[in-house]
Amino acid sequence: MWRDIEPEARHEIEVDGYKVMAYSFGAGPETLLCLNGGPGLPCDYLREAHSCLVDQGYHVVAFDQLGTGASDRPTDSSLWTIGRYVEETETVRKALGLGKVHMLGHSWGGWLAIDYALTYPENLQTLILEDTVADMPHLVTELERLRAALGPETVAMMQKHEAQGTYDHPEYMAAITILNYRHVCRLPEWPAPVRRSLADWNMGPYGTMQGPNEFLYIGNLKDWNRIPDLPGIKVPTLITTGEHDELTPACALKMRLAIPNAELKVFANASHMPFYENPAEYYPALIDFLSRHGPN
């Protein structure tokens, strides 16, 4: 189960003249490299949820992506592209001498992991795609379905504010809050690592790449779709999702059908963060997958 663990080492890595901060736990022979969501979130929420795998003998690495946490925070919006983050991830992997890794990408980190896997397949032992998608236009239709459950009057109100750009209006924010508690984290009190990451959110990368909130995609990734390319991913792949996930089980199924060597786990009583919402089912599933796909 997750717990706060002090990193055994912190690493300052230069990426294109900027500082990126990485954190490592344990010294096992196999590395789990975690790519957190956002974009724009510090890695705390995902790092703290997975550093406990040191108990299983894994070397766990996470890093604050450029623009977040203890890494540099430039304001040049041209930096916020998935291609640049792929190269940043590869720079971190090489700088730390990680070799082949088990790559775990959550939410936006899953989009990043997919593009990384298609660019550097030789560097992966396995791929773990958590609460993520590979087809943004399909996701948008799913989000419209989730929003519709709020009722036609509420949806009309949200659409009015989106047309006006008044995303910070109290009634619009109230609707987003309801959706967050239904589809992002269903716990009555969100865990401390989640609150820490959210409190330090850099909206620069987020707004540029995604949009103003979790339920409106208008950034530079709004047309991103790698479903046609997923058959090129040959490593064993675990896809996970929560039954109430904002990045829905339908999105997860679309990936599972496209990746040749993939398996899918849907966690009950969970939404976008099964590692916090349903740890009793999440951790055994993850550990079982990793143990079955160690080095040959």
Secondary structure, 3 states (H helix, E strand, C coil): CCCCCCCCEEEEEEECCEEEEEEEECCCCEEEEEECCCCCCCCHHHHHHHHHHHHHCEEEEEEECCCCCCCCCCCCHHHCCHHHHHHHHHHHHHHCCCCCEEEEEECHHHHHHHHHHHHCHHHEEEEEEECCCCEHHHHHHHHHHHHHCCCHHHHHHHHHHHHHCCCCCHHHHHHHHHHHHHHCCCCCCCCHHHHHHHHCCCHHHHHHHCCCECCECCCCCCCCECHHHHHHCCCCEEEEEECCCCCCHHHHHHHHHHCCCEEEEEECCCCCCHHHHCHHHHHHHHHHHHHHCCCC
